[in-house]
Amino acid sequence: MNIRKLIFTLFSLAALSATGSEPVTFAIASDFHAPDVPGGLERVQAFVDNAKSRKVDFIIELGDFARLDSASAPYRDAWNSFGGYRYHVIGNHDCDRYDKDRYAGGMGMPAPYYSFDHGDYHFVVLDNNNWADKEGNIHPYSHGNYYGKSTDWMDAAQLEWLRRDLSSTDKKCILFSHESIDFRLKNGEEVRKVLEAENARAGRKKVVMAFSGHDHSNYYREINGIHYGQINSASYVWIGKDTKTERRFPKEINDRYGLMKNSMMYDRPLWAIVTLSDDGVKIEGVKGEFIPPTPEEIGITSNVDSLPLIPSIEDFEVKY
């Protein structure tokens, strides 16, 4: 190496050290329900194409994506057309036809819960798809066995694994789950105490943020120094009553996709681009509209299950 190249290399390393770690960028989406909504394939492909154009480090979806059968192969193929790192989270409806190990294996996940690193960040994928019986025993979702039960629990073995996993790294930590730790999880307070205890042990904001899906809504909140973000569905919101979808889609669409009767579709696929840097977390969301008739046009003015009824993922920034 000649003297000019040596000086340039040393200067570049010094500049990198001065500016801190390299940013990590990922694309995140949730609740595609791709086989069960009109235009599901186009929504998945649009997400992947945008992730490619943004040259993100990885993509991740937060559950309720697609099935393992041959009819869902086009959705899986579209997802896998992203040439970089790809990650999945198990959702409750992913357990309607499979047990969790079968679904995880079919989607190429190492396990129902796991962790991975990118750059100076540690990412943790959680599995909150468990139900409790009347004696308080926790059971995994499997082949739809959770309907009518006390749902959304983290099991004790996973909770202990989470303690060990967080303590095993010095990197900043970002969490992903289907059901939210801050709102939906029945033993969420117990889980949050593990996160807060790790921050106290480390003496800094080590566990920074937890992303979730499941509720088809969008919000951001902070609890004891940790931020929690709900990533809206890429496709629709479940209303739970008639939504006049005969005015939204032609009969052949409504006949094929029975889910639409009690749902409202977004006019475009929703996702977010997340950038992690020394400054904090920057979330760039997609803002859409309801396909008419809108909630207001059919007399629905309240939130759904106390969460915002919104066809968007809003921009948000978290400072460390």
Secondary structure, DSSP 8 states (H G I E B T S, - for coil): --HHHHHHHHHHHHHHHHH-S--EEEEEE----GGGSTTHHHHHHHHHHHHHHHT-SEEEE-S----SSGGGHHHHHHHHTS-SEEEE---GGGGSSSBHHHHHHHTT-SSSSEEEEETTEEEEE----EEE-TT--EEE-BTTTTTTSEE----HHHHHHHHHHHHT--SEEEEEESS-TTTT-TTHHHHHHHHHHHHHHHTS--EEEEEE-SSS--EEEEETTEEEEE---SSEEE-SS---GGGTS-HHHHHH-GGGGGEEEBSS---EEEEEETTEEEEEE-B--B-SS-TGGGT--S-BTTB---SB---EEEE-
